[in-house]
Amino acid sequence: MDSASYARFLPDSYRRRATEVRPTSTWWRWRGEHVHIARAAAPDAPARAMVIHGAAGHSGALWPVCSPFAGMADLLLPDLPPYGASVVDRPGGIRYGDWVELLCDLVLAERLRDDRPLVLVGASMGGMLAYEAAARTGQVSAVVATCLLDPADPEARRHAARGGLGSIPRPVLGVLERFAGGVRVPMSWMAEVGRISRNPELAALCAADPRGGGLHAPIGLLTSFARYRHTPPEDFAETPVILAHPEADDWTPPEISRRFLDRIKAPTTLVELENCGHYPAEEPGLTRFAETLYSLIGNTLEEPTEA
């Protein structure tokens, strides 16, 4: 399913923008795999933005939400394998740690080819991925996240996974990953994808999309996320973090993300996206999200301190 399928659920102005401005498909070789990156180049923009999807998305699903600030920033939206159009030889072998390493390598590669300030914009699970890539590389000027779902928080794990899966103790998850991690099942079996939007039609689209929420993902992708140890927020001291959380998120309640945000040592800002569900398609929160990015990218961003 392409971006137009998602754009039809957005207000008219966003829908028109998503169809008038189209990203270009590019490919990046990473450890022998073909990673798809949608790009909307803006050579004269003051900054760049890398948009990172979560476990039920891909670049095409996020493009309609991001297209309003194409031109104001040089945009790139990678498809984390096996999602989107990325191609991998062993999709059952992908783990959450691979996503972290891929994004760190991509951040470093992009900073080498273009030294403009780089902002990471993470949606859903992509929020913690953006946070971790910023922590590890020291090459990011700011992080904007719609969600900060820390797997070390038992309540966060319960909301991330479906049914009792989120309550399984971490050691047991390790055993499950060892023996069944490569088994691929519908993402909807492992996570409450149907709660991604309060609009039943949009939720159904996300859940059925074979490149996103309808993908057959390896069990080990979710178990490795649940067991992952992120950089402690008390040690995250340099990069500013903006939490732009959907106010009416029925999947991952705002208080879970705020709890993690409050522990971050670096400067933080909380922005509430009014009337928005997990996929921020509603007004006025959608425009609030765009305005937050306009303001951030429009300002002169300080260069990050090198690691």
C-alpha positions as CSV (number, residue, x, y, z in Angstrom):
1,M,0.0,0.0,0.0
2,D,1.4,3.4,-1.0
3,S,1.3,6.7,0.8
4,A,-1.9,7.8,-0.9
5,S,-3.8,5.1,1.0
6,Y,-2.8,6.7,4.2
7,A,-3.1,10.3,3.0
8,R,-6.8,10.0,2.3
9,F,-7.4,9.9,6.1
10,L,-5.7,13.3,6.6
11,P,-7.2,16.8,6.2
12,D,-7.4,18.1,2.7
13,S,-4.3,20.3,2.9
14,Y,-2.2,17.4,4.1
15,R,-3.6,15.1,1.5
16,R,-2.8,17.5,-1.3
17,R,0.7,18.1,0.0
18,A,1.4,14.4,0.2
19,T,0.4,13.9,-3.5
20,E,2.0,17.1,-4.8
21,V,5.4,16.4,-3.3
22,R,6.7,12.9,-3.7
23,P,9.9,11.4,-2.2
24,T,12.5,9.6,-4.3
25,S,13.3,6.0,-3.7
26,T,17.0,5.4,-3.0
27,W,18.9,2.4,-1.8
28,W,21.7,2.0,0.8
29,R,23.8,-1.1,1.2
30,W,24.1,-2.1,4.8
31,R,25.9,-5.4,5.8
32,G,25.0,-6.8,2.4
33,E,21.3,-5.9,2.7
34,H,19.3,-3.5,0.5
35,V,17.8,-0.8,2.7
36,H,15.2,1.4,1.0
37,I,15.3,5.1,1.9
38,A,12.7,7.6,0.7
39,R,14.3,11.0,0.2
40,A,12.9,14.5,-0.4
41,A,16.0,16.6,-1.0
42,A,16.2,20.2,0.0
43,P,19.8,21.4,-0.7
44,D,19.1,25.0,0.6
45,A,17.3,23.9,3.8
46,P,19.1,24.8,7.1
47,A,18.8,21.2,8.5
48,R,18.0,17.6,7.8
49,A,15.5,15.3,9.3
50,M,15.5,11.5,9.5
51,V,12.1,10.0,10.1
52,I,12.0,6.6,11.8
53,H,9.0,4.4,11.8
54,G,8.0,1.8,14.4
55,A,6.9,-1.9,14.3
56,A,3.7,-1.2,12.3
57,G,4.9,1.4,9.8
58,H,7.2,2.2,6.9
59,S,8.3,5.2,5.0
60,G,5.1,5.3,2.8
61,A,2.9,5.2,5.9
62,L,4.6,8.2,7.5
63,W,5.1,10.3,4.4
64,P,1.7,12.0,4.5
65,V,2.4,13.2,8.0
66,C,5.9,14.4,7.2
67,S,5.3,16.0,3.7
68,P,4.3,19.4,5.0
69,F,7.9,20.1,6.1
70,A,9.5,18.8,3.0
71,G,11.5,21.7,1.6
72,M,12.0,23.2,5.0
73,A,14.3,20.3,5.8
74,D,16.1,17.7,3.8
75,L,14.1,14.6,4.5
76,L,15.0,10.9,4.6
77,L,12.8,8.1,5.7
78,P,14.5,4.7,5.9
79,D,12.5,1.4,5.8
80,L,13.9,-0.7,8.7
81,P,14.1,-4.3,7.3
82,P,12.0,-6.3,6.8
83,Y,9.5,-3.5,6.6
84,G,8.6,-1.3,3.7
85,A,10.6,-1.9,0.5
86,S,13.8,-3.0,2.1
87,V,15.1,-6.4,1.0
88,V,16.9,-8.8,3.3
89,D,18.1,-12.4,2.7
90,R,17.0,-13.6,6.2
91,P,14.1,-11.6,7.4
92,G,13.5,-14.0,10.3
93,G,17.0,-13.1,11.7
94,I,16.2,-9.4,12.2
95,R,16.4,-8.2,15.8
96,Y,15.7,-4.9,17.5
97,G,19.5,-4.4,18.1
98,D,20.0,-4.7,14.3
99,W,17.7,-1.7,13.9
100,V,19.7,0.3,16.5
101,E,23.0,-0.5,14.7
102,L,21.6,0.2,11.3
103,L,20.3,3.6,12.4
104,C,23.6,4.5,14.1
105,D,25.6,3.6,10.9
106,L,23.1,5.6,8.8
107,V,23.4,8.6,11.0
108,L,27.2,8.5,10.8
109,A,27.1,8.0,7.0
110,E,24.6,10.8,6.5
111,R,26.7,13.2,8.6
112,L,29.7,12.4,6.5
113,R,28.0,13.2,3.3
114,D,26.2,16.3,4.5
115,D,27.2,18.2,7.6
116,R,24.0,20.2,8.2
117,P,22.4,19.6,11.6
118,L,20.5,16.4,11.7
119,V,17.2,15.9,13.6
120,L,15.8,12.5,14.3
121,V,12.0,12.2,14.2
122,G,10.8,8.9,15.7
123,A,7.2,7.7,15.5
124,S,5.9,5.0,17.9
125,M,8.7,2.5,18.6
126,G,10.8,4.8,16.4
127,G,11.0,7.3,19.3
128,M,13.2,5.0,21.4
129,L,15.2,4.1,18.3
130,A,15.8,7.8,17.6
131,Y,16.8,8.3,21.3
132,E,19.2,5.5,21.2
133,A,20.8,6.4,17.9
134,A,21.3,10.0,19.3
135,A,22.9,8.6,22.5
136,R,25.3,6.3,20.7
137,T,26.5,8.5,17.9
138,G,26.7,12.0,19.4
139,Q,25.9,13.3,16.0
140,V,22.2,14.4,16.3
141,S,21.1,17.9,17.0
142,A,17.7,17.1,18.4
143,V,15.2,14.2,18.9
144,V,11.5,14.5,18.3
145,A,9.5,11.5,19.4
146,T,5.8,10.8,19.4
147,C,6.3,8.0,21.9
148,L,9.1,7.0,24.3
149,L,8.2,3.4,25.1
150,D,11.0,2.1,27.4
151,P,11.0,-1.7,27.4
152,A,12.6,-1.7,30.9
153,D,9.3,-0.4,32.1
154,P,6.9,-3.4,32.7
155,E,3.9,-1.3,32.0
156,A,5.3,-0.1,28.7
157,R,6.0,-3.7,27.7
158,R,2.4,-4.6,28.5
159,H,1.1,-1.9,26.3
160,A,3.5,-2.6,23.4
161,A,2.6,-6.3,23.2
162,R,-0.6,-8.2,22.7
163,G,-2.5,-10.0,25.5
164,G,-0.2,-11.7,28.0
165,L,2.9,-11.5,25.8
166,G,3.8,-8.2,27.3
167,S,3.8,-9.7,30.8
168,I,6.2,-12.6,30.1
169,P,9.3,-12.2,32.3
170,R,12.4,-11.1,30.4
171,P,14.3,-14.4,31.1
172,V,11.5,-16.4,29.6
173,L,11.4,-14.1,26.6
174,G,15.1,-14.9,26.1
175,V,14.2,-18.6,25.9
176,L,11.4,-17.9,23.5
177,E,13.7,-15.9,21.3
178,R,16.3,-18.6,21.3
179,F,14.0,-21.4,20.2
180,A,11.3,-19.5,18.2
181,G,12.8,-16.1,17.4
182,G,13.0,-16.8,13.7
183,V,9.4,-17.8,13.3
184,R,7.5,-15.1,11.4
185,V,3.9,-14.4,12.4
186,P,1.5,-11.6,11.6
187,M,2.4,-8.4,13.5
188,S,-1.2,-8.3,14.7
189,W,-0.6,-11.5,16.7
190,M,2.1,-9.8,18.7
191,A,0.9,-6.2,19.1
192,E,-2.4,-4.4,19.3
193,V,-2.1,-2.9,15.8
194,G,-5.8,-2.3,15.7
195,R,-5.4,0.4,18.3
196,I,-3.1,2.5,16.2
197,S,-6.0,4.8,15.3
198,R,-9.4,5.6,16.6
199,N,-10.6,5.7,13.0
200,P,-11.6,2.0,12.3
201,E,-10.8,2.3,8.6
202,L,-7.3,3.7,9.2
203,A,-6.6,1.2,11.9
204,A,-7.7,-1.6,9.5
205,L,-5.4,-0.2,6.8
206,C,-2.4,-0.2,9.1
207,A,-3.2,-3.7,10.3
208,A,-3.6,-5.1,6.8
209,D,-0.6,-3.3,5.1
210,P,1.8,-6.1,4.1
211,R,4.7,-3.7,4.3
212,G,3.7,-2.5,7.8
213,G,1.3,-3.7,10.4
214,G,0.2,-6.7,8.3
215,L,3.8,-7.9,7.8
216,H,4.8,-11.3,9.0
217,A,7.5,-10.3,11.5
218,P,9.9,-12.5,13.4
219,I,8.9,-13.2,16.9
220,G,12.5,-12.4,17.9
221,L,12.0,-8.8,16.8
222,L,9.5,-8.1,19.5
223,T,11.2,-10.3,22.2
224,S,14.5,-8.6,21.5
225,F,12.8,-5.2,21.9
226,A,11.3,-6.3,25.2
227,R,14.7,-7.4,26.5
228,Y,16.7,-4.4,25.1
229,R,18.7,-2.2,27.5
230,H,18.6,1.4,26.3
231,T,20.9,4.1,27.4
232,P,19.7,5.2,30.9
233,P,17.9,8.6,30.6
234,E,20.0,9.9,33.5
235,D,23.1,9.5,31.2
236,F,21.4,11.2,28.2
237,A,22.7,14.7,28.8
238,E,23.5,16.4,25.5
239,T,20.8,16.2,22.9
240,P,17.5,18.0,23.4
241,V,14.4,15.8,23.3
242,I,10.9,16.9,22.3
243,L,8.1,14.5,23.1
244,A,5.2,15.3,20.8
245,H,2.8,12.7,22.1
246,P,-0.7,12.1,20.8
247,E,-3.1,13.2,23.5
248,A,-5.7,10.5,22.8
249,D,-3.4,7.6,22.2
250,D,-5.3,4.4,23.1
251,W,-2.3,2.1,22.4
252,T,0.5,3.7,24.4
253,P,-0.9,6.2,26.9
254,P,1.0,9.5,27.2
255,E,1.9,9.0,30.9
256,I,4.2,6.1,30.1
257,S,6.3,8.3,27.7
258,R,6.2,11.3,30.1
259,R,7.6,9.1,32.8
260,F,10.6,8.3,30.7
261,L,10.9,11.9,29.5
262,D,11.0,13.2,33.1
263,R,14.2,11.2,33.8
264,I,16.2,12.5,30.8
265,K,19.0,14.7,31.8
266,A,19.2,16.7,28.6
267,P,16.8,19.6,27.9
268,T,13.3,18.3,27.3
269,T,10.0,19.7,26.0
270,L,6.5,18.2,26.1
271,V,4.1,18.9,23.3
272,E,0.5,17.5,23.4
273,L,-1.0,16.6,20.1
274,E,-4.7,17.3,20.8
275,N,-7.3,14.9,19.6
276,C,-4.7,12.6,18.0
277,G,-4.5,8.8,18.3
278,H,-1.3,6.8,18.1
279,Y,-1.1,7.6,14.3
280,P,-1.4,11.4,14.5
281,A,-3.9,12.0,11.7
282,E,-6.4,14.3,13.5
283,E,-6.7,18.0,14.0
284,P,-5.7,20.1,15.8
285,G,-2.8,17.9,16.9
286,L,-1.6,17.1,13.4
287,T,-1.0,20.8,12.7
288,R,0.6,21.2,16.2
289,F,3.1,18.4,15.3
290,A,3.9,20.2,12.0
291,E,4.3,23.6,13.8
292,T,6.7,21.9,16.3
293,L,8.9,20.7,13.5
294,Y,8.7,24.0,11.7
295,S,9.8,25.8,14.8
296,L,12.7,23.4,15.6
297,I,14.0,23.2,12.0
298,G,13.5,26.9,11.4
299,N,15.7,27.9,14.3
300,T,19.5,27.8,14.0
301,L,20.4,24.4,15.5
302,E,23.6,24.0,17.3
303,E,26.0,21.5,15.9
304,P,26.1,18.3,18.1
305,T,29.2,17.6,20.2
306,E,31.2,14.8,18.5
307,A,31.3,11.6,20.4
